[in-house]
Amino acid sequence: MATKRRKSSLEEMALEPVNLRKRRRTRVYVTLFVLLGLVGAFIGGHLFSMHRQTSNVVEQESLRASVVELERELKMAREELALHRTGTEVAQQAQEKVRAEIKDLRGQIAELEEAVAFYKNVMSPGAGDEGLRIERLDLGTTAEPGVYTYRLVLTQVGDNRRYLRGGVSLTLSGRQGEEMVTLNASELLAQGSETSFRFRYFQELTGRLSLPFDVVPEQVTIEATSTSGRQQTSERNFIWQLQERGSAWAG
């Protein structure tokens, strides 16, 4: 029974002959397909890489052109800014110069107006103003500590037909520490200071005052006395104040 079953099983198994040529052909096709795929992938990668490089080159050239253009525009902008700054500086300097000239002209006008008023007053005084008058006292500093310059202007108002002759005396009041002091001309005036006058219309007297180092001046009193013809005396007090410059008519 067992033998019969084994026999039937062997009969059922069918042995087919192996086709070696077909198998070899299949292997060749598969190998070629794989090789073609690898070659295609290599070529595709190479082409992609070349395309990428070409794109990068184009992009770099474009960026270089953009950088060159931006640098050119930046240079132009800097030049325009420099021109604008230069123009602004020139305009500011011109404005400052004009302001300075206007200030000087105003100062000159003020001095001329003062001079005109002075001469008018000398030639055409008001009622009761005729005779010897102390017009102005200018005080200035020097390079020497405690030494000051003075410029005194005297006028003859009204009748100017005769010369006035005479002299002036000067007294300074101030403080020395806590005490009030008074110094006369002999204690103040330096050698060469002018105190005598002779004039018809007006005259300037100049000189130097030498003060003790610890004296703080407060007031100067001037007394002018004419000794020619009818004797005249004029006195005037001036607060001690240093001027930067004299007026036009005072020299």
C-alpha positions as CSV (number, residue, x, y, z in Angstrom):
1,M,0.0,0.0,0.0
2,A,2.9,2.3,0.9
3,T,4.7,1.4,-2.2
4,K,1.8,2.3,-4.4
5,R,1.4,5.7,-2.7
6,R,5.1,6.5,-3.2
7,K,4.9,5.6,-6.9
8,S,1.9,7.8,-7.4
9,S,3.8,10.7,-5.8
10,L,6.7,10.2,-8.1
11,E,4.4,10.1,-11.1
12,E,2.9,13.4,-10.0
13,M,6.2,15.2,-9.8
14,A,7.1,16.5,-13.3
15,L,10.7,17.5,-14.0
16,E,11.1,20.4,-16.4
17,P,14.4,20.9,-18.2
18,V,16.4,24.1,-17.1
19,N,16.8,26.7,-19.9
20,L,20.3,28.1,-19.1
21,R,20.3,30.4,-22.1
22,K,17.1,32.1,-21.0
23,R,18.5,32.5,-17.5
24,R,21.7,34.0,-18.8
25,R,19.8,36.4,-21.0
26,T,17.8,37.5,-18.1
27,R,20.8,38.1,-16.0
28,V,22.4,40.1,-18.8
29,Y,19.2,42.3,-19.2
30,V,19.1,42.9,-15.5
31,T,22.7,43.8,-15.3
32,L,22.4,46.1,-18.3
33,F,19.3,47.7,-16.8
34,V,21.2,48.3,-13.6
35,L,24.2,49.7,-15.4
36,L,22.0,51.9,-17.6
37,G,20.3,53.2,-14.4
38,L,23.7,54.0,-12.8
39,V,25.0,55.6,-16.0
40,G,21.7,57.6,-16.3
41,A,21.9,58.7,-12.6
42,F,25.6,59.7,-13.1
43,I,24.9,61.7,-16.2
44,G,21.8,63.3,-14.6
45,G,23.8,64.2,-11.5
46,H,26.6,65.6,-13.6
47,L,24.2,67.6,-15.8
48,F,22.4,68.9,-12.7
49,S,25.7,69.8,-11.1
50,M,26.7,71.7,-14.3
51,H,23.4,73.4,-14.4
52,R,23.8,74.4,-10.8
53,Q,27.2,75.7,-11.3
54,T,26.1,77.7,-14.4
55,S,23.2,79.1,-12.4
56,N,25.6,80.0,-9.6
57,V,28.0,81.7,-12.0
58,V,25.1,83.7,-13.5
59,E,23.8,84.6,-10.1
60,Q,27.3,85.6,-8.9
61,E,27.8,87.8,-12.0
62,S,24.4,89.4,-11.3
63,L,25.4,90.0,-7.7
64,R,28.7,91.5,-8.8
65,A,26.9,93.8,-11.2
66,S,24.5,94.8,-8.4
67,V,27.4,95.5,-6.0
68,V,29.2,97.6,-8.6
69,E,26.0,99.6,-9.2
70,L,25.4,100.1,-5.5
71,E,29.0,101.2,-5.0
72,R,28.6,103.7,-7.8
73,E,25.4,105.0,-6.3
74,L,27.0,105.2,-2.8
75,K,29.9,107.2,-4.2
76,M,27.5,109.6,-6.0
77,A,25.5,110.0,-2.8
78,R,28.7,110.7,-0.8
79,E,29.8,113.3,-3.3
80,E,26.4,114.9,-3.2
81,L,26.5,114.9,0.6
82,A,30.0,116.5,0.6
83,L,28.8,119.2,-1.9
84,H,25.7,119.8,0.3
85,R,27.9,120.1,3.4
86,T,30.3,122.4,1.7
87,G,27.5,124.5,0.4
88,T,26.0,124.7,3.8
89,E,29.3,125.6,5.4
90,V,29.9,128.3,2.8
91,A,26.4,129.7,3.4
92,Q,26.9,129.7,7.2
93,Q,30.2,131.4,6.8
94,A,28.7,134.0,4.5
95,Q,25.8,134.5,7.0
96,E,28.3,134.9,9.9
97,K,30.3,137.4,7.8
98,V,27.2,139.4,6.9
99,R,26.1,139.4,10.5
100,A,29.5,140.6,11.6
101,E,29.5,143.3,9.0
102,I,26.0,144.4,10.0
103,K,27.1,144.5,13.6
104,D,30.1,146.6,12.7
105,L,28.0,149.0,10.6
106,R,25.5,149.4,13.4
107,G,28.4,150.2,15.7
108,Q,29.8,152.7,13.3
109,I,26.3,154.3,12.8
110,A,25.9,154.6,16.6
111,E,29.4,156.2,16.9
112,L,28.6,158.6,14.0
113,E,25.3,159.5,15.5
114,E,27.0,160.1,18.9
115,A,29.6,162.3,17.1
116,V,27.0,164.3,15.3
117,A,25.1,164.8,18.5
118,F,28.3,165.9,20.2
119,Y,29.2,168.4,17.5
120,K,25.6,169.8,17.4
121,N,25.7,170.2,21.1
122,V,29.0,172.1,20.9
123,M,27.8,174.4,18.2
124,S,24.2,174.8,19.2
125,P,23.8,174.2,22.9
126,G,20.6,174.4,24.8
127,A,19.7,177.2,27.1
128,G,22.1,177.6,30.1
129,D,24.6,175.0,28.7
130,E,27.2,177.5,27.5
131,G,30.8,177.5,28.7
132,L,33.3,174.9,29.8
133,R,32.0,171.4,30.2
134,I,33.4,168.0,31.0
135,E,31.9,165.8,28.3
136,R,33.3,162.3,28.7
137,L,35.8,160.1,30.6
138,D,36.9,156.8,29.2
139,L,38.9,154.3,31.3
140,G,40.8,151.3,29.9
141,T,43.1,148.6,31.1
142,T,46.8,148.1,30.3
143,A,49.2,145.1,30.4
144,E,50.5,146.3,33.9
145,P,48.4,145.3,36.9
146,G,46.9,148.2,38.7
147,V,47.7,150.6,35.8
148,Y,44.8,152.1,33.8
149,T,44.5,154.6,30.9
150,Y,42.2,157.6,30.9
151,R,40.8,159.8,28.1
152,L,39.1,163.0,29.2
153,V,37.0,165.1,26.7
154,L,36.4,168.8,27.5
155,T,34.2,171.1,25.4
156,Q,33.4,174.8,25.1
157,V,29.8,175.1,24.3
158,G,28.2,178.1,22.7
159,D,30.6,181.0,22.2
160,N,33.7,179.5,20.7
161,R,35.4,182.8,19.6
162,R,38.0,182.7,22.4
163,Y,40.4,179.9,23.5
164,L,39.9,178.3,26.9
165,R,43.1,177.7,29.0
166,G,43.4,175.9,32.3
167,G,43.9,172.6,34.0
168,V,42.0,169.7,35.5
169,S,42.3,167.9,38.8
170,L,41.3,164.3,39.4
171,T,40.2,162.5,42.6
172,L,39.4,158.8,43.0
173,S,37.2,157.4,45.7
174,G,37.2,153.7,46.6
175,R,37.7,151.1,49.2
176,Q,40.9,149.8,50.8
177,G,39.9,146.8,52.8
178,E,36.9,147.9,54.9
179,E,37.8,151.6,54.8
180,M,36.8,154.3,52.3
181,V,39.8,156.0,50.7
182,T,40.3,159.1,48.5
183,L,43.3,159.5,46.3
184,N,44.2,162.8,44.5
185,A,46.0,163.4,41.2
186,S,49.5,163.5,42.7
187,E,49.0,159.9,44.1
188,L,47.4,158.6,40.9
189,L,48.8,160.2,37.7
190,A,51.8,158.6,36.0
191,Q,54.5,160.7,34.5
192,G,53.4,162.3,31.1
193,S,49.7,162.4,31.9
194,E,48.0,165.4,30.5
195,T,46.2,167.8,32.8
196,S,46.4,171.2,31.0
197,F,44.2,172.3,28.2
198,R,43.9,175.0,25.5
199,F,41.1,174.8,23.0
200,R,38.2,176.6,21.3
201,Y,35.8,173.7,20.6
202,F,36.9,170.6,22.3
203,Q,40.1,168.8,23.5
204,E,41.1,165.3,24.6
205,L,43.5,164.8,27.6
206,T,45.1,161.4,28.0
207,G,47.2,159.7,30.6
208,R,47.6,156.8,33.0
209,L,46.4,156.1,36.5
210,S,48.4,153.9,38.9
211,L,46.3,152.5,41.7
212,P,47.6,150.7,44.9
213,F,47.0,146.9,44.5
214,D,44.6,146.7,47.4
215,V,42.4,149.7,46.4
216,V,39.0,148.9,44.7
217,P,38.0,152.1,42.7
218,E,34.4,153.2,42.7
219,Q,34.2,156.8,41.5
220,V,36.3,159.4,39.7
221,T,35.7,163.1,40.2
222,I,37.0,165.5,37.6
223,E,37.2,169.3,38.1
224,A,38.2,171.5,35.2
225,T,39.1,175.2,35.7
226,S,39.6,177.8,33.0
227,T,42.1,180.6,33.9
228,S,41.8,182.6,30.7
229,G,39.3,185.5,30.4
230,R,36.3,184.8,32.5
231,Q,37.2,182.1,35.0
232,Q,35.0,179.0,34.7
233,T,34.9,175.8,36.7
234,S,33.1,172.6,35.8
235,E,32.9,169.4,37.9
236,R,31.5,166.0,37.2
237,N,31.5,162.6,38.8
238,F,32.0,159.3,36.9
239,I,31.4,155.8,38.1
240,W,34.5,153.7,37.7
241,Q,33.8,151.6,34.6
242,L,36.3,150.3,32.0
243,Q,35.4,150.7,28.3
244,E,36.4,148.3,25.6
245,R,36.9,151.1,23.1
246,G,36.3,154.8,22.8
247,S,33.7,156.4,20.6
248,A,34.5,157.8,17.1
249,W,34.7,161.4,18.2
250,A,36.7,160.5,21.3
251,G,39.4,159.1,19.1
